[in-house]
Amino acid sequence: MSDWIAIGSIHDIPRRGARCVMTPQGKIAVFRTMEDQVFAIDDHCPHKGGPLSQGIVHGASVTCPLHNWVISLETGKALGADEGSVRTIPLKLDGDSILAHLQITAVAAE
């Protein structure tokens, strides 16, 4: 089962910035580009686990603050000669609200 869950407002995230959000699936990093596009990915670089939410956002990419790996916010893949990827989480805007498409685990009734 999956669902769209409100995770905040676009105004909570500065342009070319990020915020971390706790979800039922763990911590994700939500990014806002200069053009007000929003993206969400796991908050760890595939290289050495650096906090991507603390990286520099440029275009639709983020540069890891530890070793300068560049990660596509659209695909989650490392760019250039680097190899690796992180999970991307689909987002959509509903007015100013950011909604994330997350897998929800059903709890069996006892």
KATA-V971678 format. One record per residue. N is the residue number from 0. NEAR is the number of other C-alpha atoms within 10 Angstrom. Layout:
n,near
N,NEAR
N,NEAR
This chain:
n,near
0,7
1,10
2,11
3,15
4,17
5,15
6,16
7,16
8,14
9,21
10,12
11,14
12,18
13,14
14,17
15,21
16,20
17,24
18,17
19,20
20,14
21,10
22,12
23,9
24,11
25,9
26,14
27,21
28,22
29,27
30,27
31,24
32,21
33,14
34,10
35,14
36,16
37,23
38,25
39,24
40,26
41,22
42,22
43,19
44,28
45,21
46,17
47,11
48,11
49,18
50,16
51,28
52,25
53,18
54,22
55,17
56,24
57,15
58,14
59,19
60,23
61,26
62,21
63,24
64,16
65,15
66,11
67,14
68,23
69,24
70,28
71,21
72,26
73,15
74,17
75,23
76,20
77,22
78,16
79,9
80,7
81,13
82,12
83,13
84,19
85,19
86,16
87,18
88,20
89,15
90,20
91,17
92,14
93,11
94,8
95,12
96,16
97,21
98,19
99,21
100,14
101,17
102,14
103,13
104,10
105,8
106,6
107,5
108,4
109,3
